[in-house]
Amino acid sequence: MPPHITLAIIDSDASARESFEATLKPFAETISIVGTADNFSEGIRLIEKCDPNVVILEVNDIQRGMQEVQHITSKFPRTSVIVSSAEKSSDWILSLMRSGAVEYMLRPITQEELKQSLQKVGRFMFAKPAAEAPKGKIISVYYPTGGMGTTTVAVNLAASLASEGTKVALVDLNLYSGDISTFLDVNPTYTLSSVTSNIDRLDANFLMTVMTRHSSGPFVLTEPNEVDDAISITPEQVHRILEFLRGVFTYVVVDCGGPLAGCNMTIFESSDLILFTTALSLPALKNTKRYLSAMERKGLRKDRLKLVVNRYLPKADIQTTDAEKVLGHTVFQTIPNDYVDVVSSINKGLPVVKMSPGSPVSKAILNLAALVSKP
């Protein structure tokens, strides 16, 4: 038997209610309309009586709409709210999502739009319990300061892992200087702070609604738009997000940077592998040694810390064997210095492994993906 979604409609426009019913009639085997209401009070009584999976709620006033969405999601936590409105404003969309809506449909609504919205809501509603599913692997890419190419590695690693149709999440947890949105040329309506501000209602359905599927394959959760939003994100929120992503995705690639404290320590404690990205220069190696030692003192096992040498030049003064002696770590992967191809890929918003798959840097990252995907 296919999964069955029960649906209630709260809409003051009789013709709109009739249109919803007519549109959904071909999907009667999987979607049942349990009732319609022309006002919010009647709609609440309908939800109390029928306990629908989904409510389609008309919103004409933003303040009242936010209150109504919050009322439904707090009183009926198992019910998802899809908003329908004629207002195109991104502020409306974000405010209503933060209030608890899982999808926003612009009126007039086509059959295809309605079908896609319900598919999003139902995608994981009837999934097997998380305990039955294997846990995904969290791979963090880290260097404490900028300039070592962690975002380049993270973005291209995620695209490489997703190339066979594997489900991959790419998360920007470099809270104060994240660049994934720039590297992939995306400007999503929802970012990491959209999730943390709704942390109490985090589920697969909500998460998949706010994440952006990039053309290169990964589902992307970008850095907060505002610094103030980043400041308010807590280690506990980061832990919940990562554990939930682990339950949904085969791989979760995290771009991070900054001190060994707070959210970063939570990321590392959750990670199966930490790809410490560095370069073969004296300042970089000195800093790398300090941080690797500190990470081990903080209880991060050496076998989880993998050394990735970026911008590698075979004829440089410092060789990988020198670095290994100094750091006490074997180099896990070298990534050649390929400035022209990498910068070109960033400017075009496409990972270099997709834009120039035959380039030396692409081959190195594809090999890195093969290494991290080993059991």
C-alpha positions in Angstrom: 0.0 0.0 0.0 1.4 3.5 -0.8 1.7 6.0 2.0 -1.4 8.1 2.7 -1.5 11.8 3.5 -4.5 13.3 5.1 -5.1 17.0 4.3 -7.3 19.8 5.7 -7.8 23.1 3.9 -8.4 26.5 5.7 -9.3 29.1 3.0 -11.9 31.9 2.9 -12.2 31.6 -0.8 -14.8 29.0 -1.8 -13.5 28.8 -5.4 -9.9 28.2 -4.1 -11.2 25.4 -1.8 -13.0 23.8 -4.7 -9.9 24.2 -6.9 -7.7 22.4 -4.3 -10.2 19.5 -4.1 -10.4 19.2 -7.9 -6.6 19.4 -8.3 -6.1 16.7 -5.7 -8.8 14.3 -7.0 -6.4 12.4 -9.3 -4.3 11.6 -6.3 -7.1 10.2 -4.1 -5.2 6.9 -3.5 -2.4 8.8 -1.7 -4.0 12.0 -0.5 -7.3 12.3 1.4 -9.0 15.7 2.0 -10.5 15.2 5.5 -12.3 18.5 5.4 -12.3 22.2 4.5 -13.0 25.4 6.5 -13.6 29.0 5.5 -12.1 30.5 8.7 -9.4 29.8 11.2 -11.6 28.9 14.2 -13.6 26.4 12.2 -10.2 25.1 10.8 -8.9 24.5 14.3 -12.0 22.5 15.2 -11.4 20.5 12.0 -7.8 19.7 12.9 -8.9 18.7 16.5 -11.4 16.3 15.0 -9.5 14.8 12.1 -5.8 15.1 13.1 -4.6 15.7 9.5 -1.0 15.2 8.4 -1.0 18.5 6.5 -3.0 21.8 6.6 -3.1 24.2 3.7 -3.6 27.6 5.3 -4.5 30.8 3.4 -2.6 33.9 4.6 -3.5 37.4 3.6 -2.1 39.3 6.6 1.5 38.5 7.7 1.1 39.1 11.5 -2.1 37.1 11.7 -0.7 34.4 9.5 2.4 34.0 11.7 0.2 33.7 14.8 -2.0 31.1 13.1 0.9 29.0 11.9 2.5 29.2 15.4 -0.8 28.2 16.9 -1.2 25.1 14.7 2.4 23.9 15.0 2.5 24.3 18.8 -0.9 22.8 19.5 -0.7 20.0 16.8 3.0 19.2 16.5 2.4 16.2 14.1 0.6 18.5 11.6 2.6 20.2 8.9 1.5 23.6 7.6 1.7 24.7 4.0 0.9 28.4 3.5 -0.9 29.6 0.3 -0.7 33.4 -0.4 -0.7 35.9 -3.2 2.2 37.8 -1.6 5.6 37.3 -3.3 7.7 39.0 -0.6 10.7 37.0 0.5 10.2 38.6 4.0 6.8 37.0 4.1 8.2 33.6 3.1 11.0 33.7 5.7 8.8 35.0 8.5 6.1 32.3 7.9 8.8 29.5 7.6 10.3 30.7 10.9 6.8 30.6 12.4 6.6 26.9 11.5 5.3 26.6 8.0 7.1 23.9 5.9 6.2 25.2 2.5 5.0 28.4 0.8 2.8 28.3 -2.3 2.1 31.4 -4.4 -1.4 31.8 -5.6 -2.9 31.0 -8.0 -1.6 27.5 -7.4 -1.1 25.1 -10.3 -1.6 21.3 -10.0 2.2 20.7 -10.4 3.1 23.2 -7.7 0.6 21.7 -5.3 1.8 18.2 -6.1 5.5 19.2 -5.6 4.7 20.8 -2.2 2.9 17.8 -1.0 5.7 15.5 -2.2 8.2 17.6 -0.2 6.0 17.2 2.9 5.4 13.5 2.4 8.9 12.6 1.3 10.1 11.5 4.7 6.8 11.4 6.6 6.5 7.7 6.1 10.2 6.8 6.2 11.4 3.9 8.3 12.4 4.9 11.9 15.9 6.4 12.0 17.0 3.5 14.2 16.5 1.1 11.3 18.6 3.2 8.9 22.4 3.1 8.8 24.0 6.3 10.2 25.7 8.6 7.7 29.3 9.6 7.9 30.1 13.2 9.0 33.3 14.6 7.4 34.5 18.0 8.6 37.0 20.1 6.6 39.0 22.4 8.9 41.8 24.9 9.3 41.6 27.5 12.1 42.1 30.5 9.9 41.2 31.4 6.3 43.4 30.9 3.2 44.0 27.2 3.2 41.3 26.2 0.8 38.9 24.4 3.2 35.8 25.6 1.3 37.3 24.5 -2.0 38.0 21.0 -0.6 34.6 20.8 1.1 32.5 21.9 -1.9 34.4 19.6 -4.3 34.5 16.7 -1.9 30.7 16.9 -1.5 30.1 17.1 -5.3 32.4 14.1 -5.8 30.6 12.0 -3.2 27.3 12.9 -4.7 28.3 12.0 -8.2 26.9 8.5 -8.1 23.5 9.6 -6.8 24.6 9.2 -3.2 22.7 11.5 -0.9 25.1 14.1 0.4 24.7 17.2 2.6 27.1 20.2 2.4 26.9 22.4 5.5 28.6 25.7 6.1 29.5 25.9 9.8 32.2 28.4 9.3 29.9 30.8 11.1 31.6 34.1 10.7 33.3 33.8 7.3 31.5 31.1 5.4 31.8 31.1 1.6 29.8 28.1 0.3 27.0 30.3 -1.1 29.6 32.3 -3.0 31.5 29.2 -4.3 28.3 27.6 -5.6 26.6 30.9 -6.7 23.5 30.3 -4.6 21.3 32.8 -2.8 18.9 30.6 -0.9 15.9 32.0 1.0 16.7 29.8 3.9 20.1 29.4 5.6 21.5 27.7 8.7 19.8 30.3 11.0 16.5 29.3 9.4 17.0 25.8 11.0 18.4 27.0 14.3 15.5 29.4 14.8 13.1 26.5 14.4 15.2 23.9 16.2 12.4 22.6 18.3 10.4 21.4 15.3 13.4 20.0 13.4 12.5 16.9 11.4 13.4 15.5 8.0 10.5 17.2 6.3 11.4 20.7 7.6 15.1 20.2 6.9 14.6 19.1 3.3 12.3 22.1 2.7 15.0 24.6 3.8 18.0 22.9 2.1 18.9 23.9 -1.5 19.8 21.1 -4.0 22.7 22.3 -6.0 23.1 21.2 -9.7 26.3 19.5 -8.8 24.5 17.0 -6.5 24.7 18.0 -2.8 21.9 19.4 -0.7 23.3 22.6 0.7 22.8 24.4 4.0 24.6 27.8 3.7 26.1 30.1 6.3 23.8 32.7 8.1 23.3 35.9 6.2 23.9 38.1 9.2 26.7 38.0 11.8 24.1 38.5 14.6 22.4 35.2 13.5 25.8 33.4 13.7 26.4 34.7 17.2 23.2 33.2 18.5 23.9 29.6 17.2 24.7 27.2 20.1 26.8 24.0 20.3 23.6 22.1 21.3 21.8 23.3 18.1 24.8 22.3 16.0 24.8 18.8 17.6 21.1 18.4 16.9 21.4 19.5 13.3 24.4 17.2 12.6 22.8 14.2 14.2 19.7 14.7 12.2 21.6 15.1 9.0 23.5 12.0 9.7 20.2 10.1 9.9 19.0 11.4 6.5 22.2 11.6 4.4 24.9 9.1 3.5 27.6 11.8 3.9 27.5 15.1 5.6 30.4 17.4 4.6 31.0 20.3 7.0 33.1 23.4 6.2 34.4 24.9 9.4 37.1 27.2 10.8 37.9 29.1 13.9 39.0 28.2 17.5 38.9 24.8 19.2 35.9 25.7 21.3 32.1 26.0 21.2 30.4 24.9 18.0 33.7 23.7 16.5 34.3 21.2 19.3 30.8 19.9 18.8 31.4 19.5 15.1 34.7 17.6 15.7 33.1 15.3 18.4 30.3 14.4 15.9 32.7 13.9 13.0 33.8 10.5 11.8 36.7 12.1 10.0 38.4 15.6 10.4 40.2 16.6 7.2 42.8 19.1 8.5 43.7 21.1 5.5 47.1 22.8 5.4 49.9 23.8 3.0 53.6 23.1 2.8 54.8 26.4 4.2 56.6 27.1 7.5 53.8 29.3 9.0 51.1 26.8 8.0 52.9 23.8 9.3 53.8 25.6 12.6 50.1 26.4 13.1 49.0 22.9 12.0 51.3 21.3 14.6 49.9 23.5 17.4 46.3 22.7 16.5 46.8 19.0 15.8 48.5 18.6 19.2 45.7 20.6 20.9 43.0 18.5 19.2 44.6 15.3 20.4 44.8 16.7 24.0 41.1 17.4 23.8 40.4 13.8 23.1 40.1 13.7 19.4 41.6 10.4 18.3 44.6 10.6 15.9 43.0 8.1 13.6 40.1 10.5 12.9 42.5 13.4 12.1 43.5 13.2 8.5 46.1 15.6 6.9 45.2 17.1 3.5 47.9 19.1 1.9 46.4 21.7 -0.4 48.2 23.7 -3.2 50.8 21.0 -3.4 53.9 21.6 -5.6 56.1 18.5 -6.1 59.3 20.6 -6.4 58.7 22.9 -3.4 61.4 23.4 -0.8 59.3 21.6 1.8 58.2 18.0 0.9 55.4 15.9 2.3 58.0 13.7 4.0 59.3 16.7 5.9 55.8 17.7 6.9 55.0 14.2 8.1 58.1 14.2 10.4 57.3 17.5 11.9 53.6 16.8 12.4 53.7 13.2 13.3 50.9 12.5 10.9 50.9 10.8 7.5 49.6 12.9 4.6 46.2 11.5 3.7 45.9 13.3 0.4 47.7 16.0 -1.6 45.8 18.4 -3.8 47.9 20.0 -6.5 48.2 23.8 -6.9 45.8 24.4 -9.8 44.9 28.1 -9.3 43.5 28.8 -12.8 41.0 26.0 -12.8 39.9 26.4 -9.2 39.4 30.2 -9.5 37.5 29.7 -12.8 35.2 27.2 -11.1 34.5 29.5 -8.2 33.7 32.4 -10.6 31.2 30.1 -12.4 29.6 28.8 -9.3 30.4 25.2 -10.2 32.8 22.7 -8.4 36.0 22.1 -10.4 35.3 18.4 -10.3 32.2 19.0 -12.4 33.6 21.8 -14.6 37.1 20.3 -15.3 36.9 16.6 -14.2 40.1 15.8 -16.0 42.2 18.4 -14.2 44.9 17.3 -11.7 43.0 19.0 -8.8 39.8 17.2 -9.7 41.5 13.8 -9.9 43.1 14.4 -6.5 39.7 15.3 -4.9 38.0 12.4 -6.5 40.7 10.2 -5.0 40.1 11.9 -1.6 36.4 11.0 -2.0 37.3 7.4 -2.6 39.4 7.4 0.5 36.8 8.9 2.8 34.1 6.6 1.5 35.9 3.5 2.6 34.2 1.8 5.6 
